[in-house]
Amino acid sequence: MKHQLVKLVSEQAGITEGQADSAVEAVIGYFRTRVPADMAEEINNLAVGHNQDDQG
């Protein structure tokens, strides 16, 4: 999922994928520190693609 987000941010913002990756990491990190631990783990799993919806 993170790769899809990076690609989307890159295309829509007109920036490189490297820059978009940094931006996406910053946003993910922001949310990880502001939600309960179990939710932070879910955010991390979604970011790295460990969710049921991405399989297949």
Buried (B, 14 or more C-beta within 10 A) or exposed (E): BBEEBBBEBBEEEEBEBEBBBBBBEEEBEEEBEEEEEEEBEBBBEBBEEEEEEEEE
